[in-house]
Amino acid sequence: MRIQDLLENKKQPDLIAVFKDFFPLAMEQLKISKLPKIILYLKVPDDKQPTFGKFVNDENVIYLGIENRHPIDIVRTLAHELVHFKQSIENKLNYSSGETGSPAENEAHEVAGIIMRHFDKQFPKYFDELPVNIKENMDHSKDSQAVPELKSALLAQAAKLKKASDDEVYDIIDKIMTRIAKSHGISGQKLHDMWVKKYKQIPDTWIMNKK
């Protein structure tokens, strides 16, 4: 989902400008030369607990919620998740890294705070922005990004899927499809049908035959 498609109201804060100022500063602070894929949602879907953002290590993707949030609050979350991205590059993440109080979480809180102190000092103008308030009647069912997101997620899990049992393959793909379908406001069946229409086979068969 592109920012330009979301920010239809001219009174909306210019998130593109905010991000253009934020990314060079954050990358310099973190000493990283690249960024992960970043996907914007009104509200980030998560089965474990409500969240404004998350970094999915297996997909190398940051999911970022923006609805009813001040731009500085949005980039504060983004800073936190970028720390997790750097931790992934340095092979510091494991199955318990997302737990409250874990070393990875504590480091992300601390470093994000430092990044934001630099950002707020350098760009105080963003304190005057209004929160993002997007029309609630957006038609997510027409969002053409659902199938490409599913493809990206499946490819990220390809190695794991090829080693899994049939039942495990089904569970992994079902969870991926449920998450993506939910984020686009469509049913899992609708996403399945959209996939089959494009690739002429079910997601399970497609990814297992992918070399």
Residue pairs with C-beta under 8 A, 6 or more apart in sequence:
1 39
1 40
1 41
1 143
1 145
3 15
3 16
3 19
3 40
4 16
6 40
6 66
6 134
6 138
7 14
7 15
7 132
7 134
8 134
8 135
9 133
9 134
9 135
11 130
12 130
12 132
12 133
12 134
13 71
13 126
13 129
13 130
13 131
13 132
15 66
15 71
15 74
15 132
18 71
18 74
18 75
18 126
18 129
19 75
21 119
21 122
21 123
21 126
22 75
22 78
22 79
22 119
23 35
25 115
25 118
25 119
25 122
26 75
26 78
26 79
26 82
26 115
26 119
27 33
27 35
29 111
29 114
29 115
29 118
30 82
30 83
30 86
30 111
30 115
31 86
32 82
32 85
32 86
32 89
35 82
35 85
36 55
36 60
36 61
36 62
36 82
36 85
37 59
37 60
37 61
37 62
37 152
38 61
38 62
38 64
38 78
39 61
39 62
39 63
39 64
39 149
40 64
40 65
40 66
41 63
41 64
41 65
41 66
41 183
42 65
42 66
42 67
42 134
42 138
43 65
43 67
44 51
44 52
44 53
44 54
44 63
44 64
44 65
44 183
45 63
45 179
45 182
45 183
46 54
47 175
47 179
51 65
52 64
52 65
52 69
52 73
52 74
52 77
53 62
53 63
53 64
53 65
53 77
53 78
53 80
53 81
54 62
54 63
54 81
55 61
55 62
55 63
55 81
55 82
55 84
55 85
55 88
56 62
56 63
57 84
57 88
57 93
58 156
58 157
58 160
59 152
59 153
59 156
59 157
60 85
60 88
60 156
61 152
61 153
62 78
62 81
62 82
62 85
63 183
64 74
64 77
64 78
64 81
65 77
66 74
66 132
66 134
67 132
67 133
67 134
68 131
68 132
68 133
69 131
69 132
70 129
70 130
70 131
70 132
71 126
71 129
71 132
72 116
72 119
72 120
72 126
72 127
72 129
74 132
75 116
75 119
76 112
76 116
79 111
79 112
79 115
79 116
79 119
80 108
80 109
80 112
81 108
82 112
83 107
83 108
83 111
83 112
84 93
84 97
84 104
84 108
87 93
87 97
87 104
87 107
87 108
92 104
93 104
96 102
97 103
97 104
97 105
98 104
98 105
99 105
120 126
120 127
138 185
139 185
140 183
140 184
140 185
140 186
141 184
141 185
141 186
141 190
143 184
143 185
145 184
146 180
146 181
146 184
146 186
146 191
146 194
147 191
147 194
147 195
147 198
149 180
150 176
150 177
150 180
150 191
150 195
150 203
153 176
153 180
154 161
154 173
154 176
154 203
154 206
154 207
155 207
155 210
157 172
157 176
157 207
158 207
158 210
160 172
161 169
161 172
161 173
161 207
161 208
162 208
164 172
169 204
169 208
170 204
173 203
173 204
173 207
174 188
177 188
177 191
177 192
177 203
178 188
180 191
181 187
181 188
181 190
181 191
184 191
192 202
192 203
195 202
195 203
195 206
196 202
199 206
